């Protein structure tokens, strides 16, 4: 339960006032454990809106924000290629770090981020990913109870319109961190690693890139083998045809209802200057719309965990258990603050000294799998980790 009047509030500065920030803004503004004290972005319109909406300082650079004494924690929501540089700079200034997924674009960058945080004595947490979601965490507790035996297989599937949302050029360039493997497999892999509870030993994958106008991976299918013998199958498509939110009663990824009649909306919006359209939809742009209030928990498509004596399926409203002789549901109340689990982990790490689950080491292991997905597809072979 979130304390109404916490003894300690974390003073947080945000670097990058784009899409990731707008998704996390209801969390950061709604949790009394967080005080938003600063933001940084190169766009004047974003800075002006941030200062007006939140009464906080706004800067045009990361360096200026990190030099602000009031900032204790830096939330890095910049484009992927800047995550490592920004995290290392924040650590050098003695700031705790919450960095968006994917952690970085190479294992060397991941290691450098971990070393920088360790050397400066600050906490490094990577998120959000959907492994923070309350239904996933509840499913993990059910599995950990042992009542259903060991995890043997996980099936995870998600079909979205990801590739047809307005993009910057680098978001369609795999080498710069674009495509669905860096953007979406980071969620998928995090979820199945958490639920499996074992280290990934090998990866066999295929990726798809079948629209020349979007020249990066738009789909993947892969199998992960875990050290304890369990395995997982992950399937993702961002090609804006079938929508797997159909499997969750048209509750969208963020937990808000989705209008099923809006089919094709993403493709229809890709007209004219794509970069300008993206900027206008971002925080501070003329077409910006606040994230709708969720009525259920976030999700990442269909996830089904097969244990020795039953299956477990997390849903936006709770967790369904398919045991030997019964089907039962463990419901979860709607979140008062969306994605509050991210703040739970950040607050416990910084204030209470608890080791975070989504540490740099955890996130680096997820990125190792993501890199292996790309390599396995490219080389047409299994990759052992």
C-alpha positions as CSV (number, residue, x, y, z in Angstrom):
1,X,0.0,0.0,0.0
2,X,1.3,3.5,-0.9
3,X,1.7,5.6,2.2
4,X,-0.3,8.8,2.0
5,X,2.3,10.9,3.8
6,X,5.7,9.2,3.3
7,X,8.5,10.2,5.7
8,X,10.9,10.4,2.8
9,X,10.1,11.6,-0.8
10,X,12.5,10.9,-3.6
11,X,13.3,14.1,-5.5
12,X,13.4,13.0,-9.2
13,X,14.6,14.6,-12.4
14,X,13.6,13.4,-15.8
15,X,15.9,13.4,-18.8
16,X,13.9,13.1,-22.0
17,X,10.3,14.3,-22.1
18,X,9.1,12.0,-24.9
19,X,6.8,9.0,-25.2
20,X,8.3,7.0,-22.4
21,X,8.0,9.9,-20.0
22,X,4.4,10.5,-20.9
23,X,3.6,6.9,-20.1
24,X,5.3,7.2,-16.7
25,X,4.0,10.6,-15.9
26,X,0.8,9.4,-14.2
27,X,2.9,7.2,-12.0
28,X,5.5,9.9,-11.1
29,X,2.8,12.6,-10.5
30,X,0.4,10.3,-8.6
31,X,2.8,8.6,-6.2
32,X,3.3,10.6,-3.0
33,X,6.8,9.0,-2.6
34,X,8.0,10.9,-5.6
35,X,8.6,14.7,-6.0
36,X,9.2,15.8,-9.6
37,X,11.8,18.6,-9.2
38,X,13.3,18.9,-12.7
39,X,13.1,17.9,-16.3
40,X,15.5,18.1,-19.3
41,X,14.7,18.1,-23.0
42,X,16.1,19.9,-26.1
43,X,12.5,20.9,-27.2
44,X,11.4,24.3,-25.8
45,X,7.7,23.3,-26.0
46,X,8.3,20.2,-23.8
47,X,10.2,22.2,-21.2
48,X,7.6,24.9,-21.1
49,X,4.8,22.4,-20.6
50,X,6.8,20.5,-17.9
51,X,7.4,23.7,-15.9
52,X,3.8,24.8,-16.3
53,X,2.2,21.4,-15.4
54,X,4.5,20.5,-12.6
55,X,5.9,23.7,-11.2
56,X,9.4,22.2,-11.6
57,X,12.6,23.4,-13.1
58,X,13.2,22.7,-16.8
59,X,16.7,22.4,-18.4
60,X,17.9,22.0,-22.0
61,X,20.6,19.5,-21.2
62,X,21.3,16.4,-19.1
63,X,24.4,18.1,-17.6
64,X,22.4,21.1,-16.2
65,X,19.8,18.7,-14.7
66,X,22.5,16.6,-13.0
67,X,24.1,19.8,-11.6
68,X,20.8,20.6,-9.8
69,X,21.4,19.8,-6.1
70,X,17.7,19.0,-5.5
71,X,17.8,16.0,-7.9
72,X,18.4,12.7,-6.1
73,X,17.3,10.3,-8.7
74,X,17.6,10.7,-12.5
75,X,15.0,8.9,-14.7
76,X,16.5,8.5,-18.1
77,X,13.9,8.3,-20.9
78,X,16.1,9.4,-23.8
79,X,16.5,7.6,-27.1
80,X,18.1,4.2,-26.6
81,X,21.5,5.2,-28.0
82,X,22.0,7.7,-25.2
83,X,21.1,5.4,-22.2
84,X,24.6,4.3,-21.4
85,X,26.2,7.8,-21.7
86,X,23.5,9.4,-19.7
87,X,23.5,6.8,-17.0
88,X,27.2,7.0,-16.6
89,X,27.1,10.8,-16.3
90,X,24.3,10.6,-13.7
91,X,26.3,8.1,-11.6
92,X,29.3,10.4,-11.8
93,X,27.2,13.1,-10.3
94,X,26.1,10.8,-7.4
95,X,22.5,10.4,-8.7
96,X,20.5,7.2,-8.4
97,X,19.4,6.0,-11.8
98,X,16.1,4.7,-13.2
99,X,16.7,4.0,-16.9
100,X,14.1,2.9,-19.5
101,X,14.5,-0.4,-21.3
102,X,16.3,-1.5,-23.3
103,X,19.2,-0.9,-21.0
104,X,21.8,-0.3,-23.7
105,X,22.8,-1.3,-27.2
106,X,25.8,-3.5,-26.3
107,X,27.0,-5.7,-23.4
108,X,30.0,-3.5,-23.0
109,X,27.7,-0.5,-22.5
110,X,25.7,-2.5,-19.9
111,X,28.9,-3.4,-18.0
112,X,30.0,0.2,-18.0
113,X,26.7,1.4,-16.6
114,X,26.9,-1.3,-13.8
115,X,30.5,-0.3,-13.0
116,X,29.7,3.4,-12.9
117,X,26.8,2.9,-10.5
118,X,28.8,0.6,-8.3
119,X,31.8,2.9,-8.2
120,X,29.6,5.9,-7.2
121,X,27.6,4.0,-4.7
122,X,24.3,4.7,-6.4
123,X,21.4,2.4,-7.3
124,X,20.7,1.4,-10.9
125,X,17.3,0.1,-11.8
126,X,16.1,-0.6,-15.4
127,X,12.4,-0.2,-16.1
128,X,9.7,-0.1,-16.7
129,X,9.3,-3.5,-18.4
130,X,6.2,-5.5,-18.2
131,X,7.8,-7.8,-15.6
132,X,6.9,-5.1,-13.1
133,X,3.2,-5.6,-13.8
134,X,1.2,-6.7,-10.8
135,X,-0.4,-9.8,-12.5
136,X,3.1,-11.0,-13.5
137,X,4.4,-10.6,-10.0
138,X,1.3,-12.4,-8.6
139,X,1.7,-15.2,-11.1
140,X,5.3,-15.5,-9.9
141,X,4.1,-15.8,-6.3
142,X,1.7,-18.6,-7.3
143,X,4.5,-20.4,-9.1
144,X,6.9,-19.9,-6.2
145,X,4.5,-21.5,-3.7
146,X,5.2,-24.8,-5.3
147,X,1.6,-25.9,-5.4
148,X,1.6,-26.5,-9.1
149,X,5.1,-28.0,-9.3
150,X,8.0,-26.7,-11.4
151,X,7.6,-24.5,-14.5
152,X,8.1,-26.6,-17.6
153,X,6.9,-24.4,-20.5
154,X,5.9,-20.8,-21.2
155,X,4.0,-19.5,-24.2
156,X,4.0,-15.8,-24.8
157,X,2.4,-14.0,-27.8
158,X,1.8,-10.4,-28.7
159,X,0.5,-8.8,-31.9
160,X,0.4,-5.0,-32.0
161,X,0.7,-1.9,-34.4
162,X,4.1,-1.0,-33.0
163,X,6.0,-0.6,-36.3
164,X,3.4,1.8,-37.7
165,X,3.4,4.4,-35.0
166,X,5.3,7.6,-36.0
167,X,9.1,7.0,-35.7
168,X,12.3,8.9,-35.7
169,X,14.7,7.5,-38.4
170,X,16.9,5.7,-35.9
171,X,13.8,3.8,-34.5
172,X,13.7,2.0,-37.9
173,X,17.4,1.2,-37.8
174,X,18.4,-1.9,-35.9
175,X,22.0,-0.7,-35.5
176,X,20.8,2.4,-33.7
177,X,18.5,0.4,-31.4
178,X,15.4,0.3,-33.6
179,X,13.0,-2.5,-34.4
180,X,10.9,-4.8,-32.2
181,X,13.8,-6.9,-30.7
182,X,15.3,-4.0,-28.8
183,X,12.0,-2.3,-28.1
184,X,9.6,-5.2,-27.4
185,X,11.6,-8.3,-26.8
186,X,13.1,-6.5,-23.8
187,X,9.6,-6.8,-22.3
188,X,8.9,-10.3,-23.5
189,X,12.3,-11.7,-22.3
190,X,12.0,-10.0,-18.9
191,X,8.6,-11.5,-18.3
192,X,9.5,-15.1,-19.2
193,X,12.8,-14.9,-17.3
194,X,11.0,-13.8,-14.2
195,X,8.3,-16.5,-14.4
196,X,10.7,-19.3,-15.3
197,X,13.0,-18.5,-12.4
198,X,16.0,-20.0,-14.2
199,X,18.9,-18.8,-16.4
200,X,18.5,-18.8,-20.2
201,X,21.0,-21.3,-21.6
202,X,20.3,-21.2,-25.3
203,X,18.3,-19.2,-27.9
204,X,17.0,-20.2,-31.3
205,X,15.2,-17.4,-33.2
206,X,13.9,-16.0,-36.5
207,X,13.1,-12.4,-37.2
208,X,10.9,-10.9,-39.9
209,X,11.4,-7.6,-41.8
210,X,8.9,-7.7,-44.7
211,X,8.0,-4.0,-45.2
212,X,10.7,-2.1,-47.1
213,X,9.3,1.2,-45.9
214,X,10.0,0.1,-42.3
215,X,13.5,-1.4,-42.8
216,X,14.0,-3.1,-39.4
217,X,12.7,-6.1,-37.6
218,X,8.9,-6.0,-37.3
219,X,8.4,-9.6,-35.9
220,X,10.2,-12.4,-34.2
221,X,9.6,-15.9,-33.1
222,X,12.1,-17.6,-30.7
223,X,12.5,-20.4,-28.3
224,X,14.5,-20.0,-25.1
225,X,15.9,-23.0,-23.3
226,X,16.5,-22.6,-19.5
227,X,19.2,-24.3,-17.5
228,X,16.6,-26.3,-15.5
229,X,15.1,-27.8,-18.6
230,X,12.1,-25.5,-19.0
231,X,11.6,-23.7,-22.3
232,X,9.6,-20.7,-23.6
233,X,8.3,-19.7,-27.0
234,X,8.0,-16.0,-27.7
235,X,6.1,-14.6,-30.7
236,X,5.7,-11.0,-31.6
237,X,4.4,-9.0,-34.5
238,X,4.2,-5.2,-34.8
239,X,2.8,-5.2,-38.3
240,X,-0.6,-3.7,-37.4
241,X,-2.9,-6.5,-38.6
242,X,-4.2,-9.0,-36.0
243,X,-4.4,-7.3,-32.5
244,X,-3.8,-9.7,-29.6
245,X,-5.7,-7.4,-27.3
246,X,-8.6,-9.4,-28.5
247,X,-7.4,-12.0,-26.1
248,X,-7.7,-9.6,-23.1
249,X,-11.2,-8.4,-23.7
250,X,-9.9,-5.3,-25.6
251,X,-7.9,-4.0,-22.6
252,X,-4.9,-2.3,-24.1
253,X,-1.3,-2.7,-23.1
254,X,-1.5,0.2,-20.6
255,X,-4.6,-1.2,-18.9
256,X,-7.2,1.2,-20.5
257,X,-10.1,0.0,-22.7
258,X,-9.4,-0.1,-26.4
259,X,-11.9,0.7,-29.2
260,X,-11.8,-2.4,-31.4
261,X,-13.5,-0.4,-34.2
262,X,-10.3,1.7,-34.6
263,X,-8.6,-1.0,-36.7
264,X,-6.0,0.5,-39.0
265,X,-5.7,3.8,-37.2
266,X,-1.9,3.6,-36.9
267,X,-1.4,3.2,-40.6
268,X,-3.9,6.0,-41.5
269,X,-1.9,8.4,-39.3
270,X,1.4,7.8,-41.2
271,X,0.9,10.6,-43.7
272,X,3.1,13.6,-44.4
273,X,6.2,14.3,-42.3
274,X,6.5,11.4,-39.9
275,X,9.1,13.0,-37.6
276,X,6.9,16.2,-37.3
277,X,3.9,14.0,-36.5
278,X,5.8,12.2,-33.8
279,X,7.0,15.5,-32.2
280,X,3.4,16.9,-32.3
281,X,2.1,13.8,-30.5
282,X,4.9,13.9,-27.9
283,X,4.7,15.8,-24.6
284,X,4.5,19.5,-25.3
285,X,3.3,18.9,-28.9
286,X,0.0,20.3,-30.2
287,X,-1.5,16.8,-30.7
288,X,-0.3,15.5,-27.3
289,X,-2.9,13.5,-25.4
290,X,-2.5,12.4,-21.8
291,X,-2.4,8.7,-21.2
292,X,-5.9,7.5,-20.3
293,X,-6.7,6.4,-16.8
294,X,-6.3,2.6,-16.6
295,X,-9.2,0.5,-15.5
296,X,-7.0,-2.6,-15.2
297,X,-3.3,-3.6,-15.0
298,X,-0.9,-3.3,-17.9
299,X,-0.1,-6.4,-19.9
300,X,2.1,-7.6,-22.7
301,X,-0.3,-9.9,-24.6
302,X,-1.0,-13.6,-24.0
303,X,1.2,-15.3,-21.4
304,X,0.6,-18.9,-20.3
305,X,2.9,-20.7,-17.9
306,X,2.6,-24.5,-17.9
307,X,3.7,-26.1,-14.7
308,X,3.8,-29.8,-13.8
309,X,0.3,-29.7,-12.2
310,X,-1.4,-26.8,-13.8
311,X,-1.2,-23.7,-16.0
312,X,-1.1,-20.1,-14.9
313,X,-2.4,-17.2,-17.0
314,X,-1.9,-13.5,-15.9
315,X,-4.6,-11.2,-17.1
316,X,-5.1,-7.4,-16.7
317,X,-7.6,-8.2,-13.9
318,X,-5.8,-10.9,-12.0
319,X,-4.4,-14.4,-12.5
320,X,-6.3,-17.5,-13.7
321,X,-5.1,-20.9,-12.4
322,X,-5.9,-24.1,-14.4
323,X,-5.2,-26.8,-11.8
324,X,-5.9,-30.6,-12.1
325,X,-9.5,-30.5,-10.9
326,X,-10.5,-26.8,-11.0
327,X,-10.2,-23.4,-12.6
328,X,-9.9,-20.5,-10.2
329,X,-9.1,-16.8,-10.5
330,X,-7.1,-14.7,-8.1
331,X,-8.5,-11.2,-8.8
332,X,-6.4,-8.0,-8.5
333,X,-8.1,-4.6,-7.8
334,X,-7.5,-2.0,-10.4
335,X,-4.3,0.1,-9.7
336,X,-4.9,3.4,-7.9
337,X,-1.6,4.6,-9.5
338,X,-0.5,2.9,-12.7
339,X,2.9,1.2,-12.8
340,X,3.3,1.8,-9.1
341,X,5.5,-1.4,-8.8
342,X,8.3,0.6,-10.5
343,X,8.2,3.1,-7.6
344,X,8.0,0.3,-5.1
345,X,11.2,-1.1,-6.3
346,X,13.0,2.2,-6.7
347,X,11.9,3.5,-3.3
348,X,12.9,0.3,-1.5
349,X,16.3,0.4,-3.2
350,X,17.1,4.0,-2.5
351,X,15.4,4.6,0.8
352,X,15.3,1.2,2.5
353,X,18.5,-0.3,1.0
354,X,16.8,-3.3,-0.5
355,X,18.5,-4.9,-3.5
356,X,16.3,-4.3,-6.6
357,X,15.1,-7.1,-8.7
358,X,15.5,-5.1,-12.0
359,X,19.1,-4.2,-11.3
360,X,21.7,-3.6,-14.0
361,X,22.8,-7.2,-13.8
362,X,19.2,-8.4,-14.3
363,X,18.7,-6.1,-17.3
364,X,22.1,-7.1,-18.8
365,X,21.0,-10.7,-18.8
366,X,17.8,-9.7,-20.6
367,X,19.8,-7.8,-23.2
368,X,22.1,-10.8,-23.7
369,X,19.1,-12.8,-24.8
370,X,17.9,-9.9,-27.1
371,X,21.3,-9.8,-28.8
372,X,21.2,-13.6,-29.1
373,X,17.8,-13.3,-30.9
374,X,19.3,-11.1,-33.5
375,X,22.4,-13.2,-33.8
376,X,20.5,-16.5,-34.0
377,X,18.3,-15.2,-36.8
378,X,21.2,-13.7,-38.7
379,X,23.4,-16.8,-38.5
380,X,20.5,-19.3,-38.7
381,X,21.6,-21.3,-35.7
382,X,21.2,-21.8,-32.0
383,X,23.1,-19.4,-29.8
384,X,24.3,-20.7,-26.4
385,X,24.7,-18.2,-23.6
